[in-house]
Structure formats: structure tokens, C-alpha cells
Amino acid sequence: MNGSEDKGKEVFGGVVYECVRCGTKITAEKLAQLPEIKCICGYKVLKKTRPSVVKQVKAI
């Protein structure tokens, strides 16, 4: 595998959080590098963003 293929998979499957106050999006990998879990604006409330893929479930 190439490094570019691995990088594409991380971006696709990675968890993205959004700051409730300012709306800045940050990945879980970036949060792991920081000493505290908070946004760059200083706010500590983050929400997990939903993926853009819509699931369709077949009715029984």
C-alpha cells in the first residue's frame, strides 16, 4: 500500500468533531495531540458530526 492510500482511508473513516461555539471542525487525531480536549477558541463543548452518507433501510 502507498502512503497516499493509507492517508485517504484515515480521512474517510476518521471521526470529525465540531465546536458548538465557533463551528470549527477538528479531527480526532488532532485532538489526541493536544493536552486538553477543547477547541482553539477555548470552548470545551464539541459534538461529533454526522457523515454525509445517507443510510437506506429496506422495509419488511
LUMTORMI-996595 format. One record per atom (N, C-alpha, C, O, CB): residue in one letter; x, y, z. Coordinates in steps of 0.02 Angstrom, whole numbers, padded with zeros to 5 digits, always signed. Glycine has a CB too. Example, Ala and Ser with C-alpha at 12.3 -4.5 7.8 and 13.67 -1.06 7.14 Angstrom:
A+00660-00284+00390/A+00615-00225+00390/A+00660-00165+00390/A+00712-00166+00423/A+00565-00224+00452/S+00642-00112+00354/S+00684-00053+00357/S+00645+00002+00394/S+00670+00057+00402/S+00704-00030+00286/
***
This chain:
M+00041-00060+00000/M+00000+00000+00000/M+00043+00062+00000/M+00097+00064+00031/M-00047+00000+00060/N+00020+00112-00034/N+00054+00176-00035/N+00036+00216+00027/N-00013+00202+00060/N+00037+00215-00098/G+00076+00265+00042/G+00060+00311+00096/G-00002+00352+00080/G-00040+00370+00125/G+00119+00357+00110/S-00011+00367+00015/S-00070+00407-00005/S-00134+00367+00004/S-00186+00395+00021/S-00064+00430-00077/E-00132+00301-00006/E-00191+00259+00004/E-00210+00257+00077/E-00268+00260+00095/E-00180+00188-00024/D-00159+00250+00121/D-00172+00249+00192/D-00202+00315+00216/D-00248+00316+00257/D-00108+00233+00231/K-00175+00369+00190/K-00199+00435+00210/K-00271+00445+00189/K-00310+00474+00226/K-00154+00490+00179/G-00290+00421+00130/G-00359+00427+00107/G-00407+00388+00151/G-00463+00411+00163/G-00364+00403+00036/K-00386+00330+00175/K-00430+00290+00218/K-00439+00323+00286/K-00493+00320+00314/K-00401+00220+00227/E-00386+00355+00312/E-00392+00389+00377/E-00441+00447+00372/E-00481+00458+00418/E-00324+00413+00401/V-00437+00485+00318/V-00481+00542+00310/V-00553+00518+00302/V-00599+00548+00331/V-00460+00585+00250/F-00563+00465+00264/F-00631+00440+00252/F-00662+00412+00315/F-00721+00426+00329/F-00630+00387+00198/G-00625+00373+00354/G-00653+00340+00412/G-00642+00376+00478/G-00664+00353+00530/G-00625+00272+00418/G-00607+00433+00476/G-00591+00469+00537/G-00652+00504+00567/G-00699+00521+00532/G-00537+00519+00524/V-00650+00513+00632/V-00704+00548+00667/V-00689+00622+00667/V-00633+00643+00682/V-00712+00521+00741/V-00739+00662+00650/V-00731+00735+00648/V-00778+00766+00700/V-00837+00749+00703/V-00746+00763+00577/Y-00750+00811+00740/Y-00789+00846+00791/Y-00797+00918+00771/Y-00755+00946+00735/Y-00756+00840+00860/E-00851+00950+00794/E-00865+01020+00779/E-00876+01058+00844/E-00911+01035+00888/E-00926+01026+00732/C-00845+01117+00849/C-00853+01159+00908/C-00924+01188+00907/C-00949+01211+00856/C-00800+01216+00909/V-00957+01187+00965/V-01025+01212+00970/V-01026+01288+00966/V-01074+01317+00940/V-01058+01189+01036/R-00975+01321+00991/R-00974+01394+00991/R-00955+01424+00923/R-00993+01464+00896/R-00925+01419+01044/C-00898+01405+00896/C-00873+01438+00835/C-00883+01397+00771/C-00877+01424+00717/C-00801+01454+00843/G-00897+01332+00777/G-00909+01291+00718/G-00847+01263+00685/G-00851+01234+00631/G-00947+01330+00669/T-00789+01270+00716/T-00727+01244+00689/T-00728+01168+00690/T-00748+01138+00740/T-00666+01271+00728/K-00707+01136+00636/K-00705+01063+00632/K-00634+01040+00646/K-00586+01067+00620/K-00730+01038+00563/I-00629+00987+00687/I-00564+00960+00707/I-00569+00884+00708/I-00619+00857+00730/I-00541+00989+00776/T-00516+00851+00686/T-00516+00778+00684/T-00496+00749+00752/T-00467+00784+00794/T-00469+00752+00629/A-00511+00686+00762/A-00494+00652+00824/A-00418+00647+00832/A-00392+00649+00888/A-00525+00582+00826/E-00382+00641+00777/E-00309+00637+00780/E-00279+00702+00806/E-00232+00701+00845/E-00280+00620+00710/K-00306+00758+00784/K-00282+00823+00807/K-00298+00833+00881/K-00257+00860+00918/K-00313+00881+00766/L-00357+00810+00903/L-00375+00815+00974/L-00328+00773+01017/L-00313+00793+01074/L-00447+00793+00984/A-00307+00716+00992/A-00262+00672+01030/A-00194+00705+01041/A-00160+00689+01090/A-00254+00605+00994/Q-00173+00749+00996/Q-00109+00782+01002/Q-00109+00838+01055/Q-00057+00855+01082/Q-00088+00811+00935/L-00168+00866+01069/L-00174+00921+01116/L-00175+00896+01188/L-00199+00841+01200/L-00237+00962+01101/P-00150+00936+01236/P-00151+00914+01306/P-00221+00914+01335/P-00235+00874+01380/P-00107+00960+01347/E-00266+00957+01311/E-00335+00960+01335/E-00382+00951+01276/E-00365+00968+01219/E-00350+01026+01372/I-00441+00924+01289/I-00490+00917+01236/I-00532+00980+01235/I-00580+00987+01272/I-00535+00853+01246/K-00512+01026+01191/K-00550+01088+01182/K-00533+01118+01114/K-00483+01100+01083/K-00536+01138+01239/C-00575+01164+01093/C-00566+01197+01028/C-00511+01250+01033/C-00488+01266+01088/C-00633+01230+01005/I-00490+01276+00976/I-00440+01329+00976/I-00467+01393+01005/I-00429+01436+01026/I-00414+01341+00905/C-00535+01401+01005/C-00565+01461+01035/C-00569+01455+01111/C-00584+01504+01145/C-00635+01472+01006/G-00554+01396+01139/G-00554+01387+01211/G-00616+01352+01239/G-00618+01336+01298/G-00546+01452+01245/Y-00665+01342+01197/Y-00728+01310+01218/Y-00718+01235+01223/Y-00685+01206+01180/Y-00786+01328+01169/K-00747+01203+01274/K-00736+01132+01286/K-00793+01087+01263/K-00790+01026+01273/K-00724+01120+01358/V-00844+01115+01231/V-00901+01075+01209/V-00893+01062+01134/V-00896+01108+01093/V-00968+01111+01225/L-00885+00998+01117/L-00879+00976+01048/L-00933+00925+01033/L-00952+00886+01077/L-00808+00947+01033/K-00957+00924+00972/K-01006+00873+00952/K-00978+00835+00892/K-00942+00863+00851/K-01075+00905+00935/K-00996+00772+00889/K-00973+00730+00833/K-01018+00744+00773/K-01079+00742+00778/K-00975+00654+00853/T-00987+00759+00716/T-01026+00774+00656/T-01049+00709+00624/T-01014+00659+00626/T-00986+00816+00606/R-01107+00712+00594/R-01133+00653+00559/R-01101+00647+00491/R-01084+00697+00459/R-01210+00658+00553/P-01093+00585+00467/P-01066+00576+00400/P-01117+00598+00348/P-01177+00599+00361/P-01047+00503+00388/S-01093+00617+00290/S-01137+00641+00237/S-01173+00584+00200/S-01215+00597+00157/S-01098+00682+00187/V-01156+00522+00216/V-01187+00464+00184/V-01254+00450+00216/V-01260+00446+00277/V-01140+00402+00189/V-01306+00442+00174/V-01373+00428+00199/V-01384+00353+00196/V-01375+00322+00144/V-01427+00466+00158/K-01404+00324+00253/K-01419+00253+00255/K-01492+00242+00234/K-01536+00278+00256/K-01407+00223+00325/Q-01503+00193+00192/Q-01571+00174+00172/Q-01583+00104+00197/Q-01545+00058+00182/Q-01581+00180+00095/V-01638+00095+00234/V-01655+00031+00262/V-01718+00006+00226/V-01766+00043+00219/V-01667+00034+00338/K-01715-00056+00204/K-01772-00084+00168/K-01826-00104+00218/K-01812-00137+00268/K-01750-00145+00126/A-01888-00085+00204/A-01944-00102+00248/A-01961-00176+00241/A-01950-00206+00189/A-02006-00059+00231/I-01986-00204+00295/I-02003-00276+00295/I-02072-00286+00267/I-02095-00343+00263/I-01998-00305+00365/
***
